[in-house]
Amino acid sequence: MIPDGTYDVFVVDATPEPGEPGGPPVWHLELTILAGEHRSEVVAVRAAGLRGSEFDLIGIPGTLTVEGGEPRFRLDG
């Protein structure tokens, strides 16, 4: 994982996994970092609560925040 900080990212891959019964899927996302020392690195994270399909998510910008080694991802688009 990358060091703690805030990173501008871009979703390059999104794969749904079954979530809770009747709930939205959990997503396996691959994110490319867009700027800074870690530019062009690809980071894999899991995210819950995202709506849409793989095609809706790929190409969407977002923000990855890492605190205490724990990543949080937020879509910007």
ZAPA-989512 format. One record per residue: residue number from 1; residue in three letters; x, y negated, z of N, C-alpha, C in turn. Coordinates in nm, 2 decimals. Each point is the difference from the previous one (the first is absolute). Layout:
<pt seq="NUM" type="ALA" n_east="X" n_north="Y" n_up="Z" ca_east="X" ca_north="Y" ca_up="Z" c_east="X" c_north="Y" c_up="Z"/>
...
END
This chain:
<pt seq="1" type="MET" n_east="0.09" n_north="0.12" n_up="0.00" ca_east="-0.09" ca_north="-0.12" ca_up="0.00" c_east="0.09" c_north="-0.12" c_up="0.00"/>
<pt seq="2" type="ILE" n_east="-0.06" n_north="-0.11" n_up="-0.04" ca_east="0.08" ca_north="-0.13" ca_up="-0.01" c_east="-0.01" c_north="-0.07" c_up="0.14"/>
<pt seq="3" type="PRO" n_east="0.09" n_north="-0.10" n_up="0.02" ca_east="0.00" ca_north="-0.07" ca_up="0.12" c_east="-0.13" c_north="-0.08" c_up="0.03"/>
<pt seq="4" type="ASP" n_east="-0.02" n_north="-0.03" n_up="0.13" ca_east="-0.12" ca_north="-0.08" ca_up="0.03" c_east="0.01" c_north="-0.13" c_up="-0.08"/>
<pt seq="5" type="GLY" n_east="-0.12" n_north="-0.05" n_up="-0.04" ca_east="-0.01" ca_north="-0.12" ca_up="-0.08" c_east="-0.13" c_north="0.00" c_up="-0.08"/>
<pt seq="6" type="THR" n_east="-0.02" n_north="-0.10" n_up="-0.08" ca_east="-0.11" ca_north="-0.02" ca_up="-0.09" c_east="0.05" c_north="0.00" c_up="-0.14"/>
<pt seq="7" type="TYR" n_east="-0.07" n_north="0.08" n_up="-0.08" ca_east="0.05" ca_north="0.03" ca_up="-0.14" c_east="-0.12" c_north="-0.02" c_up="-0.10"/>
<pt seq="8" type="ASP" n_east="0.03" n_north="-0.07" n_up="-0.11" ca_east="-0.10" ca_north="-0.01" ca_up="-0.11" c_east="0.02" c_north="0.13" c_up="-0.08"/>
<pt seq="9" type="VAL" n_east="-0.11" n_north="0.07" n_up="-0.03" ca_east="0.01" ca_north="0.13" ca_up="-0.07" c_east="-0.10" c_north="0.00" c_up="-0.11"/>
<pt seq="10" type="PHE" n_east="0.01" n_north="0.11" n_up="-0.08" ca_east="-0.08" ca_north="0.03" ca_up="-0.11" c_east="-0.03" c_north="0.15" c_up="0.00"/>
<pt seq="11" type="VAL" n_east="-0.13" n_north="0.04" n_up="-0.01" ca_east="-0.04" ca_north="0.14" ca_up="0.00" c_east="0.04" c_north="0.06" c_up="-0.13"/>
<pt seq="12" type="VAL" n_east="0.09" n_north="0.10" n_up="0.00" ca_east="0.04" ca_north="0.07" ca_up="-0.12" c_east="-0.06" c_north="0.14" c_up="-0.01"/>
<pt seq="13" type="ASP" n_east="-0.06" n_north="0.05" n_up="0.11" ca_east="-0.06" ca_north="0.13" ca_up="-0.01" c_east="-0.10" c_north="0.01" c_up="0.12"/>
<pt seq="14" type="ALA" n_east="-0.12" n_north="0.06" n_up="-0.03" ca_east="-0.10" ca_north="0.01" ca_up="0.11" c_east="-0.06" c_north="0.14" c_up="-0.02"/>
<pt seq="15" type="THR" n_east="0.00" n_north="0.08" n_up="0.10" ca_east="-0.06" ca_north="0.14" ca_up="0.00" c_east="-0.09" c_north="0.01" c_up="0.12"/>
<pt seq="16" type="PRO" n_east="-0.13" n_north="0.03" n_up="-0.03" ca_east="-0.09" ca_north="0.02" ca_up="0.12" c_east="0.02" c_north="0.14" c_up="0.06"/>
<pt seq="17" type="GLU" n_east="-0.02" n_north="0.00" n_up="0.13" ca_east="0.00" ca_north="0.12" ca_up="0.08" c_east="-0.14" c_north="0.00" c_up="0.08"/>
<pt seq="18" type="PRO" n_east="-0.05" n_north="0.12" n_up="0.02" ca_east="-0.13" ca_north="0.00" ca_up="0.08" c_east="0.01" c_north="-0.07" c_up="0.13"/>
<pt seq="19" type="GLY" n_east="-0.10" n_north="-0.08" n_up="0.03" ca_east="0.00" ca_north="-0.07" ca_up="0.13" c_east="-0.10" c_north="0.07" c_up="0.09"/>
<pt seq="20" type="GLU" n_east="-0.05" n_north="-0.07" n_up="0.09" ca_east="-0.10" ca_north="0.05" ca_up="0.09" c_east="-0.13" c_north="0.04" c_up="-0.08"/>
<pt seq="21" type="PRO" n_east="-0.07" n_north="0.11" n_up="0.04" ca_east="-0.12" ca_north="0.04" ca_up="-0.07" c_east="-0.09" c_north="-0.12" c_up="-0.02"/>
<pt seq="22" type="GLY" n_east="-0.04" n_north="-0.03" n_up="-0.12" ca_east="-0.10" ca_north="-0.11" ca_up="-0.03" c_east="0.07" c_north="-0.13" c_up="-0.01"/>
<pt seq="23" type="GLY" n_east="0.13" n_north="-0.01" n_up="0.03" ca_east="0.07" ca_north="-0.13" ca_up="0.00" c_east="0.08" c_north="-0.02" c_up="-0.12"/>
<pt seq="24" type="PRO" n_east="0.06" n_north="-0.12" n_up="-0.01" ca_east="0.09" ca_north="-0.02" ca_up="-0.12" c_east="0.13" c_north="0.08" c_up="0.01"/>
<pt seq="25" type="PRO" n_east="0.06" n_north="0.02" n_up="-0.11" ca_east="0.13" ca_north="0.08" ca_up="0.00" c_east="0.11" c_north="-0.08" c_up="0.07"/>
<pt seq="26" type="VAL" n_east="0.10" n_north="0.08" n_up="0.04" ca_east="0.13" ca_north="-0.06" ca_up="0.04" c_east="0.09" c_north="0.00" c_up="-0.12"/>
<pt seq="27" type="TRP" n_east="0.07" n_north="-0.10" n_up="-0.02" ca_east="0.08" ca_north="-0.02" ca_up="-0.12" c_east="0.15" c_north="0.02" c_up="0.03"/>
<pt seq="28" type="HIS" n_east="0.06" n_north="0.07" n_up="-0.09" ca_east="0.15" ca_north="0.01" ca_up="0.00" c_east="0.04" c_north="-0.10" c_up="-0.11"/>
<pt seq="29" type="LEU" n_east="0.07" n_north="-0.11" n_up="0.04" ca_east="0.04" ca_north="-0.11" ca_up="-0.09" c_east="0.15" c_north="0.00" c_up="-0.01"/>
<pt seq="30" type="GLU" n_east="0.04" n_north="-0.03" n_up="-0.12" ca_east="0.14" ca_north="-0.03" ca_up="-0.02" c_east="0.01" c_north="-0.15" c_up="-0.04"/>
<pt seq="31" type="LEU" n_east="0.08" n_north="-0.08" n_up="0.07" ca_east="0.01" ca_north="-0.14" ca_up="-0.01" c_east="0.14" c_north="-0.04" c_up="-0.04"/>
<pt seq="32" type="THR" n_east="0.01" n_north="-0.09" n_up="-0.10" ca_east="0.13" ca_north="-0.06" ca_up="-0.03" c_east="0.01" c_north="-0.13" c_up="0.06"/>
<pt seq="33" type="ILE" n_east="0.12" n_north="-0.02" n_up="0.07" ca_east="0.03" ca_north="-0.13" ca_up="0.06" c_east="0.04" c_north="-0.10" c_up="-0.11"/>
<pt seq="34" type="LEU" n_east="-0.05" n_north="-0.12" n_up="0.00" ca_east="0.01" ca_north="-0.10" ca_up="-0.11" c_east="0.12" c_north="-0.10" c_up="0.02"/>
<pt seq="35" type="ALA" n_east="0.05" n_north="-0.02" n_up="0.12" ca_east="0.10" ca_north="-0.10" ca_up="0.02" c_east="0.08" c_north="0.03" c_up="0.12"/>
<pt seq="36" type="GLY" n_east="0.12" n_north="-0.07" n_up="0.01" ca_east="0.08" ca_north="0.02" ca_up="0.12" c_east="0.10" c_north="0.11" c_up="-0.02"/>
<pt seq="37" type="GLU" n_east="0.07" n_north="0.03" n_up="0.11" ca_east="0.11" ca_north="0.10" ca_up="0.01" c_east="-0.05" c_north="0.14" c_up="-0.05"/>
<pt seq="38" type="HIS" n_east="-0.13" n_north="0.03" n_up="0.03" ca_east="-0.05" ca_north="0.13" ca_up="-0.04" c_east="-0.08" c_north="0.00" c_up="-0.13"/>
<pt seq="39" type="ARG" n_east="0.02" n_north="-0.10" n_up="-0.08" ca_east="-0.07" ca_north="-0.01" ca_up="-0.13" c_east="0.02" c_north="0.12" c_up="-0.08"/>
<pt seq="40" type="SER" n_east="-0.11" n_north="0.05" n_up="-0.06" ca_east="-0.01" ca_north="0.12" ca_up="-0.09" c_east="0.00" c_north="0.13" c_up="0.08"/>
<pt seq="41" type="GLU" n_east="0.01" n_north="0.00" n_up="0.13" ca_east="-0.01" ca_north="0.12" ca_up="0.07" c_east="-0.14" c_north="0.05" c_up="0.00"/>
<pt seq="42" type="VAL" n_east="-0.03" n_north="0.13" n_up="0.00" ca_east="-0.13" ca_north="0.05" ca_up="0.01" c_east="-0.02" c_north="0.06" c_up="0.14"/>
<pt seq="43" type="VAL" n_east="-0.12" n_north="-0.04" n_up="0.06" ca_east="-0.03" ca_north="0.05" ca_up="0.14" c_east="-0.13" c_north="0.07" c_up="-0.01"/>
<pt seq="44" type="ALA" n_east="-0.01" n_north="0.12" n_up="0.06" ca_east="-0.12" ca_north="0.07" ca_up="0.01" c_east="-0.07" c_north="-0.02" c_up="0.13"/>
<pt seq="45" type="VAL" n_east="-0.13" n_north="-0.03" n_up="0.00" ca_east="-0.08" ca_north="-0.02" ca_up="0.12" c_east="-0.14" c_north="0.07" c_up="-0.02"/>
<pt seq="46" type="ARG" n_east="-0.07" n_north="0.02" n_up="0.11" ca_east="-0.13" ca_north="0.04" ca_up="0.00" c_east="-0.09" c_north="-0.11" c_up="0.05"/>
<pt seq="47" type="ALA" n_east="-0.12" n_north="-0.02" n_up="-0.07" ca_east="-0.09" ca_north="-0.11" ca_up="0.03" c_east="-0.14" c_north="0.05" c_up="0.01"/>
<pt seq="48" type="ALA" n_east="-0.08" n_north="-0.04" n_up="0.09" ca_east="-0.14" ca_north="0.04" ca_up="0.01" c_east="-0.08" c_north="-0.13" c_up="-0.02"/>
<pt seq="49" type="GLY" n_east="-0.13" n_north="0.03" n_up="-0.04" ca_east="-0.09" ca_north="-0.11" ca_up="-0.01" c_east="0.00" c_north="-0.08" c_up="-0.13"/>
<pt seq="50" type="LEU" n_east="0.08" n_north="0.05" n_up="-0.10" ca_east="0.01" ca_north="-0.07" ca_up="-0.13" c_east="-0.11" c_north="0.06" c_up="-0.09"/>
<pt seq="51" type="ARG" n_east="-0.07" n_north="-0.08" n_up="-0.07" ca_east="-0.11" ca_north="0.04" ca_up="-0.09" c_east="0.05" c_north="0.00" c_up="-0.14"/>
<pt seq="52" type="GLY" n_east="-0.06" n_north="0.08" n_up="-0.08" ca_east="0.03" ca_north="0.00" ca_up="-0.14" c_east="0.07" c_north="0.13" c_up="-0.05"/>
<pt seq="53" type="SER" n_east="0.05" n_north="0.00" n_up="-0.12" ca_east="0.06" ca_north="0.12" ca_up="-0.05" c_east="0.15" c_north="-0.02" c_up="-0.02"/>
<pt seq="54" type="GLU" n_east="0.07" n_north="0.10" n_up="-0.04" ca_east="0.15" ca_north="-0.02" ca_up="-0.03" c_east="0.02" c_north="-0.11" c_up="-0.09"/>
<pt seq="55" type="PHE" n_east="-0.09" n_north="-0.01" n_up="-0.11" ca_east="0.02" ca_north="-0.10" ca_up="-0.10" c_east="-0.03" c_north="-0.14" c_up="0.05"/>
<pt seq="56" type="ASP" n_east="-0.08" n_north="-0.01" n_up="0.10" ca_east="-0.03" ca_north="-0.13" ca_up="0.06" c_east="0.12" c_north="-0.05" c_up="0.08"/>
<pt seq="57" type="LEU" n_east="0.07" n_north="0.09" n_up="0.07" ca_east="0.11" ca_north="-0.04" ca_up="0.09" c_east="0.13" c_north="-0.02" c_up="-0.07"/>
<pt seq="58" type="ILE" n_east="0.03" n_north="0.08" n_up="-0.10" ca_east="0.13" ca_north="-0.02" ca_up="-0.07" c_east="0.01" c_north="-0.13" c_up="-0.06"/>
<pt seq="59" type="GLY" n_east="0.11" n_north="-0.07" n_up="0.03" ca_east="0.03" ca_north="-0.13" ca_up="-0.06" c_east="-0.04" c_north="-0.12" c_up="0.09"/>
<pt seq="60" type="ILE" n_east="-0.07" n_north="0.03" n_up="0.12" ca_east="-0.05" ca_north="-0.10" ca_up="0.09" c_east="0.12" c_north="-0.04" c_up="0.09"/>
<pt seq="61" type="PRO" n_east="0.02" n_north="-0.13" n_up="0.02" ca_east="0.10" ca_north="-0.05" ca_up="0.09" c_east="-0.05" c_north="0.01" c_up="0.14"/>
<pt seq="62" type="GLY" n_east="0.10" n_north="0.01" n_up="0.09" ca_east="-0.04" ca_north="0.01" ca_up="0.15" c_east="0.11" c_north="-0.05" c_up="0.08"/>
<pt seq="63" type="THR" n_east="-0.02" n_north="0.01" n_up="0.13" ca_east="0.10" ca_north="-0.04" ca_up="0.10" c_east="0.02" c_north="0.13" c_up="0.09"/>
<pt seq="64" type="LEU" n_east="0.13" n_north="0.03" n_up="0.02" ca_east="0.04" ca_north="0.11" ca_up="0.09" c_east="0.07" c_north="-0.07" c_up="0.12"/>
<pt seq="65" type="THR" n_east="-0.05" n_north="0.03" n_up="0.11" ca_east="0.06" ca_north="-0.05" ca_up="0.13" c_east="0.04" c_north="0.12" c_up="0.08"/>
<pt seq="66" type="VAL" n_east="0.13" n_north="0.00" n_up="0.04" ca_east="0.06" ca_north="0.10" ca_up="0.08" c_east="0.03" c_north="-0.06" c_up="0.13"/>
<pt seq="67" type="GLU" n_east="-0.06" n_north="0.06" n_up="0.11" ca_east="0.03" ca_north="-0.04" ca_up="0.14" c_east="0.03" c_north="0.12" c_up="0.08"/>
<pt seq="68" type="GLY" n_east="0.12" n_north="0.00" n_up="0.07" ca_east="0.03" ca_north="0.12" ca_up="0.08" c_east="0.01" c_north="0.12" c_up="-0.08"/>
<pt seq="69" type="GLY" n_east="0.03" n_north="-0.01" n_up="-0.13" ca_east="0.01" ca_north="0.12" ca_up="-0.09" c_east="-0.13" c_north="0.04" c_up="-0.05"/>
<pt seq="70" type="GLU" n_east="-0.11" n_north="-0.06" n_up="0.04" ca_east="-0.14" ca_north="0.04" ca_up="-0.05" c_east="-0.04" c_north="-0.09" c_up="-0.11"/>
<pt seq="71" type="PRO" n_east="-0.03" n_north="0.05" n_up="-0.12" ca_east="-0.05" ca_north="-0.08" ca_up="-0.11" c_east="-0.15" c_north="-0.03" c_up="0.01"/>
<pt seq="72" type="ARG" n_east="-0.03" n_north="-0.12" n_up="-0.05" ca_east="-0.14" ca_north="-0.04" ca_up="-0.02" c_east="-0.01" c_north="-0.05" c_up="-0.14"/>
<pt seq="73" type="PHE" n_east="-0.10" n_north="0.04" n_up="-0.08" ca_east="-0.02" ca_north="-0.05" ca_up="-0.13" c_east="-0.13" c_north="-0.08" c_up="-0.02"/>
<pt seq="74" type="ARG" n_east="0.01" n_north="-0.11" n_up="-0.07" ca_east="-0.12" ca_north="-0.08" ca_up="-0.03" c_east="0.00" c_north="-0.03" c_up="-0.15"/>
<pt seq="75" type="LEU" n_east="-0.11" n_north="0.02" n_up="-0.06" ca_east="-0.02" ca_north="-0.04" ca_up="-0.14" c_east="-0.01" c_north="-0.15" c_up="-0.01"/>
<pt seq="76" type="ASP" n_east="0.06" n_north="-0.06" n_up="-0.10" ca_east="-0.02" ca_north="-0.14" ca_up="-0.02" c_east="-0.10" c_north="-0.03" c_up="-0.11"/>
<pt seq="77" type="GLY" n_east="-0.03" n_north="0.10" n_up="-0.09" ca_east="-0.09" ca_north="-0.02" ca_up="-0.11" c_east="-0.14" c_north="0.06" c_up="0.02"/>
END
